[in-house]
Amino acid sequence: MNKQSLVLAFALSFSVPTVTLACYDHMMFNADQMGLVQGTIARMAGLVPPEPVFDVEHPAMAKVQIGEKNVVTISYTRPFFSKNVLMKVKATSNVILDVEEVVLDERSGSVSVGYELADGSGYESIILTVSGEHDGKQVNQSSQIYLRGV
């Protein structure tokens, strides 16, 4: 390797932002916070996940008393032309759910899901999967609520 190519490689390595070198899950990689050119390159390279179709909002974690009934409220918004939208609710083995499926007929709203954390469990989770049709394609989207027993 000659001296010019070594200097060029060294200069290019410092011109690349450190955010793009790191895993976007751990560094909260957000292409919107990058410049126009860098954000476009990140999107074209597939480094940025696609925008979610269904907007689902819920708490990331809940502290619950073991053996008591609890309720979590999940807010959602779906696109105007989406159809056959269904939310499936699953949980780990130590969580007892009141409902397993909810049909999301309205464009936006909220759903309350009752659950109970069984004895002897400390860290459990509730998994929400929203599926439906949008732009002629079947879309599945998942999110998770972590439960901590106290």
C-alpha positions in Angstrom: 0.0 0.0 0.0 1.4 3.3 -0.9 1.5 6.4 1.3 -1.3 8.3 -0.6 -3.8 5.4 -0.3 -3.0 5.0 3.4 -3.6 8.8 4.0 -6.9 8.6 2.0 -8.1 5.6 4.1 -7.2 7.3 7.3 -9.0 10.5 6.3 -12.1 8.6 5.2 -12.3 6.7 8.4 -12.6 10.0 10.4 -15.1 11.5 8.0 -17.7 8.7 8.7 -19.9 9.7 11.7 -19.4 7.4 14.6 -23.2 7.0 14.9 -23.3 5.0 11.6 -20.5 2.7 12.8 -22.4 1.6 15.9 -25.4 -0.6 16.1 -28.5 1.5 15.8 -30.3 -0.5 18.5 -27.8 0.4 21.2 -26.9 3.9 20.0 -30.5 5.0 19.3 -29.6 5.4 15.6 -32.0 8.0 14.1 -31.5 9.1 10.5 -33.7 12.1 11.1 -31.1 13.6 13.4 -28.4 13.2 10.7 -27.9 15.6 7.9 -29.8 15.3 4.6 -27.0 13.4 2.8 -26.1 11.1 5.6 -29.7 10.3 6.5 -30.5 9.5 2.8 -27.4 7.2 2.6 -28.4 5.4 5.8 -31.9 4.8 4.5 -30.7 3.6 1.1 -28.2 1.3 2.8 -30.9 -0.3 4.9 -29.4 0.8 8.2 -32.7 2.4 9.3 -35.8 0.2 10.1 -39.0 1.2 8.2 -41.5 3.4 9.9 -44.2 1.4 11.8 -47.6 1.2 10.0 -49.6 1.0 13.2 -48.9 3.4 16.0 -49.1 1.5 19.3 -48.3 3.2 22.5 -48.0 1.5 25.9 -45.7 1.5 28.9 -42.4 -0.2 28.4 -42.3 -1.7 31.8 -44.8 -2.1 34.7 -44.1 -2.9 38.3 -47.0 -5.1 39.6 -47.9 -6.9 42.8 -47.7 -10.7 42.4 -51.1 -12.3 42.6 -53.1 -9.1 42.1 -55.3 -8.2 39.0 -53.8 -5.3 37.0 -54.8 -3.5 33.8 -52.6 -2.0 31.1 -54.0 0.6 28.6 -52.8 0.4 25.1 -53.4 3.3 22.7 -53.4 2.8 19.0 -53.7 4.6 15.7 -54.0 2.9 12.3 -53.9 4.3 8.8 -57.2 5.3 7.1 -57.1 2.6 4.4 -56.0 -0.3 6.6 -58.4 -3.1 7.1 -58.8 -6.4 9.1 -56.6 -5.0 11.9 -56.3 -7.4 14.8 -54.2 -7.2 18.0 -53.1 -10.5 19.5 -52.0 -10.5 23.1 -49.6 -13.2 24.3 -47.7 -13.5 27.5 -45.1 -15.6 29.2 -46.2 -18.7 31.1 -46.6 -16.9 34.5 -48.9 -14.2 33.2 -52.7 -14.9 33.1 -54.4 -12.7 30.5 -58.1 -11.7 30.4 -58.2 -11.3 26.6 -56.1 -12.9 23.8 -57.4 -11.0 20.7 -58.9 -7.6 20.1 -60.3 -6.4 16.8 -59.2 -2.7 16.1 -62.2 -1.4 14.2 -61.7 2.3 15.0 -59.0 4.4 13.4 -57.7 5.4 16.8 -58.5 4.5 20.4 -57.4 2.6 23.4 -57.7 -1.0 24.7 -57.5 -2.1 28.3 -56.0 -5.6 28.8 -56.3 -7.2 32.2 -53.6 -9.5 33.5 -52.4 -11.2 36.6 -48.8 -12.1 37.5 -48.8 -15.6 39.0 -46.9 -16.6 42.2 -43.2 -17.2 42.0 -42.6 -15.0 39.0 -40.3 -12.0 39.0 -39.7 -10.8 35.4 -42.3 -11.6 32.7 -43.6 -10.0 29.6 -46.7 -9.3 27.5 -46.2 -9.5 23.7 -48.5 -7.4 21.5 -48.8 -8.3 17.8 -50.8 -6.0 15.6 -51.6 -7.5 12.1 -53.7 -6.2 9.2 -53.8 -5.2 5.6 -52.3 -1.9 4.4 -51.7 -0.9 0.8 -52.6 -4.4 -0.3 -50.0 -6.0 1.9 -50.2 -8.0 5.1 -48.4 -6.2 7.9 -47.4 -7.6 11.2 -45.9 -5.4 14.0 -44.9 -6.5 17.5 -44.1 -4.8 20.7 -43.5 -5.9 24.3 -44.4 -4.8 27.8 -42.0 -6.0 30.5 -43.5 -6.9 33.9 -41.6 -6.8 37.1 -43.1 -8.5 40.1 -42.7 -6.9 43.5 
